Structure formats: structure tokens, C-alpha cells
């Protein structure tokens, strides 16, 4: 049972929050709520309160009521704050840290994790100002669920902007509440993102890795109580809360950072490391009449293989394999070649890069587990569950 402070802002999707309140209560959660003034035009405080049987605050209530319950007290006592639906306006006000109504004041006062479920017209969601505000909030550690693609309330409008389905919001809530100590006392090193291999001082070779999978694994390990060192190449996504980041550029930097991070109980190598580096020029290469320069490529160190065979080998080493065909066969061969314990084999024929979902198989020395298509967060969560089980079996 958790106390989830629900902040409802004013959008047509506010009526869907009533269903959410009902479902959260069914699961035993308490959902006190704060409605913005605009929200009260779409749902009434009475209907929210009747469904939740919990306090409902709005700016329309008077000071006596505020003294009695207190939005700051509600904010401080929450295990999680959910903003659903979140309009472009409340997202903007949150991003600049305003406290000009009860809802934003509570959001500023809370120490609890904040989960935002946006719902707005697709043009508003796509606007650079909204994108900027969302990026700012993400960098502040605020998490988002949705929006989804679909029909809008306005006739004939479709696109990205619809409130996430209740199931998706409930899943996200459960995931954020499920902090535990399954990996307490363990040190987990995760690599993530691409590497950048310099050609000259201004150019580089890279690949399409977004870092989302590696970062999600680091986040899941931190939620399970581990001390997490995330060694990441250049990415544009935020560092998960509670994780120590070592930002690197090249594969050689990444190997050095991973080696420096040892000893560890677990290493998960999710980075898309470039296979080669270039003999980089000291000065910017110039266009010449004699045609393009020839790049001399050299092999990069294999971080996974190096760590798997090092004296400081963590007890469990997990690698990734991105394959477009014969996924399992290739992953098995990779397991042997790299000397790691497990491989998460990723079918990239369906376009995984930068996407939210992942299709994976967990390959161990003697078994293959086919996982259903999951979000990258859920892959992280599942992997952490398997890692925690494996370590506790070993110490038994
Ligand atoms: O050989 P391949 O790149 O397919 O192997 C993928 C796995 O090996 C991933 O876990 C990746 O992080 C790791 N790797 C590495 N260092 C390299 C190349 C790959 O750690 N130079």
C-alpha cells in the first residue's frame, strides 16, 4: 500500500483519471488529490473524493480547509506524486519551478518521486517549448509515462498526445514504487550508449545506440538497492537517480573507466562499443584536390571479453548481442567467445534503436529464456530479478 498524491490538471483527459483513482484504490493505494482550477472544470472534487475516499484540495477551497489538511503536508507524506493528466501548462510551470497554485506548490515541496502522464494536443506536445520543458524535467529526475499516439478529442486530430492507458500508468507506478533491497550491498557496473571514435578534433565515428537499455538496467539495479556505476558513452538521456555516472567518449576510455570501477559483483555490458578506432589526426582534416583521406582503422579493445577474463572478474558478467538473424545461435557463440556468463540477445531486425521496446532472449550456458516484448525498463527490471536470484543461489 502506498500513498500516491494525484495532481490533476485541466484537460479533457481528466475524466480518465477517475478510472485511475478507482483502480489505484482497488490495489490498496491511497490517493489524496489536488485539482488545479482548470481541472475542476472537467471533473469535480466531489467525484474524485467519492471514488478515493481521501482528501481533495483545490484552489477553490478556503483557508480553513487548507489549515486542516495542508497541501505541503500531503506533498511531504506522499510515496509518489502522479500528475495525470499533465497539460502543457503545468509541465511548463513545473519546469521553471513555479508555485503559483496549490498543485505546483505541492510539486515543489515534495521529496517523493514524480511521475508525469502528459495529455495534450499533438501540436502542443511537439512544440519546442514543451520539448524543452520535458527535457528539463527529465534532467531533474521527473519520470514520464506516455503520451500515446491516437485520436484526439478534437475531431479529426490524431497524433502523439493522448494520455497513456490506465494499465501503462499503473505499471509505471508499480515499477517506481518497487524499491527493494535485493541487490543491497552489491556493486553493479553497467556500460551504456555508443562510443565516439575521433577521426580528427571535430569528426568522429559512432553508432545509433541511444543508451536507453543500459540506462534502464542501471536504474533497475539502483532501485534494487545496488551501488551502481554507469559508464556511458555520449547520450542525450538523463542519468537515472541514485546512479554514479562516468561519462566517456571512446572504447578505450570506456575500458579504462570500467577497469577503474572494479571490483564489482556484477557487470552488465550494454554499450554499443565501436569495433574500430581511427588513427586520429591531430588537426582537422582538409578537403584536398587529391580526394578524400584514407582512414586507418584499428581494432578496439573488447571490454566485455577483457573484463570476463580479467583477474578482477565480477561474479556475474552479462553481455548483449544485437543480431538480425540466427539470433540464438549467434548469441551462444558469443557467450563462448567473450567468456561471459549470460548474453541478452536482442533481435534488432525489427528496429530497436531508440525505441521504447525490446525483444530479447536470455542465454545462459545451458538454457535459453524467451522474454515477451517488453519495454526497456521492464527488461531492466527482469534482468535485475534474474541477477538477484543468481547471486543469492550462489551464496547459499
Ligand atoms: O561483438 P559484439 O559487439 O557483437 O558484442 C556485443 C557485446 O560485447 C555487448 O555486450 C557489448 O557491450 C560488448 N562489447 C564490448 N567491447 C567491444 C565490443 C563489444 O564490451 N569492443
Boltz pocket constraint, residues with backbone or C-beta under 6 A from the ligand:
constraints:
  - pocket:
      binder: B
      contacts: [[A, 191], [A, 251], [A, 269], [A, 270], [A, 271], [A, 272], [A, 273], [A, 274], [A, 275], [A, 300], [A, 301], [A, 302], [A, 303], [A, 304], [A, 305], [A, 318], [A, 319], [A, 320], [A, 321], [A, 322], [A, 334]]
      max_distance: 6.0
